[in-house]
Amino acid sequence: MNMEAFKATLQSAQPPSGLSEHLKALWYGGKEDWEQSHNIAQDILDEDGSWIHAWLHRKEGDLGNAGYWYRRANRKMPSYALDKEWEEIVAAMLG
């Protein structure tokens, strides 16, 4: 799946089958379902999960909590738009 195809799935009511937990969290984030996205992301215990978790708290406006998760992800909190970071994370998770 590429970015264009992933974005197209956001028109559906449910995420496509076979997505990784990382991509499911990002899918719900892309649908503006912060709670469902966070529920998934908080159970992903690797650096990529921490990156998604950081982005979610940045999106929420909780920059202190976001900073914690960016550190866990070994990343710096970006100063650019949330949508751009979402695309960056999706691209990384799609490989």
C-alpha positions as CSV (number, residue, x, y, z in Angstrom):
1,M,0.0,0.0,0.0
2,N,1.2,3.5,-0.7
3,M,0.3,6.9,0.8
4,E,-2.4,7.6,-1.8
5,A,-4.1,4.3,-1.2
6,F,-3.8,4.6,2.6
7,K,-5.4,8.0,2.5
8,A,-8.2,6.7,0.2
9,T,-9.1,4.1,2.9
10,L,-10.0,7.0,5.3
11,Q,-13.3,7.3,3.4
12,S,-14.3,3.9,4.8
13,A,-16.0,3.3,8.1
14,Q,-13.4,0.7,9.3
15,P,-9.7,0.4,8.6
16,P,-8.7,-2.1,6.0
17,S,-7.9,-5.6,7.2
18,G,-4.3,-6.6,7.6
19,L,-3.0,-3.2,8.8
20,S,-0.3,-3.2,11.5
21,E,-1.3,-1.8,14.9
22,H,0.9,1.2,14.0
23,L,-1.1,1.9,10.8
24,K,-4.4,1.3,12.6
25,A,-3.5,4.0,15.1
26,L,-2.5,6.3,12.3
27,W,-5.7,5.4,10.4
28,Y,-7.9,6.4,13.3
29,G,-5.7,9.5,13.8
30,G,-6.3,10.4,10.2
31,K,-10.1,10.0,10.8
32,E,-9.8,12.5,13.7
33,D,-10.8,9.7,16.2
34,W,-8.2,10.6,18.8
35,E,-9.4,8.3,21.5
36,Q,-9.4,5.1,19.4
37,S,-6.0,6.1,17.9
38,H,-4.6,6.7,21.4
39,N,-6.1,3.4,22.7
40,I,-4.1,1.5,20.1
41,A,-0.9,3.6,20.2
42,Q,-0.5,3.3,24.0
43,D,-0.2,-0.5,23.6
44,I,2.6,-0.3,21.0
45,L,5.7,-0.5,23.0
46,D,8.4,0.2,20.4
47,E,10.0,3.5,19.3
48,D,7.6,3.9,16.4
49,G,4.6,3.4,18.7
50,S,6.1,6.1,20.9
51,W,6.4,8.4,17.9
52,I,2.7,7.9,17.1
53,H,1.9,8.4,20.8
54,A,3.9,11.7,20.8
55,W,2.1,13.0,17.7
56,L,-1.2,12.3,19.3
57,H,-0.4,14.2,22.4
58,R,1.0,17.0,20.3
59,K,-2.3,17.0,18.3
60,E,-4.1,17.1,21.6
61,G,-2.1,20.2,22.7
62,D,-0.5,18.4,25.6
63,L,3.1,19.3,24.7
64,G,4.6,18.2,28.0
65,N,3.3,14.7,27.5
66,A,4.2,14.8,23.8
67,G,7.8,15.7,24.8
68,Y,8.0,12.7,27.0
69,W,6.9,10.4,24.1
70,Y,9.2,12.1,21.6
71,R,12.1,11.4,23.9
72,R,11.0,7.7,24.2
73,A,10.9,7.7,20.4
74,N,14.4,9.2,20.2
75,R,13.0,12.1,18.2
76,K,12.7,15.9,18.6
77,M,9.3,17.5,18.6
78,P,8.8,19.1,15.2
79,S,7.7,22.7,14.7
80,Y,5.9,22.0,11.5
81,A,2.3,21.2,10.8
82,L,0.6,18.1,12.4
83,D,-0.7,16.9,9.1
84,K,2.8,16.9,7.7
85,E,4.1,14.9,10.6
86,W,1.2,12.4,10.2
87,E,2.2,11.9,6.6
88,E,5.8,11.5,7.6
89,I,4.9,8.8,10.2
90,V,2.5,7.0,7.8
91,A,5.2,7.0,5.1
92,A,7.7,5.5,7.6
93,M,5.2,2.8,8.7
94,L,4.3,1.9,5.1
95,G,8.1,1.5,4.4
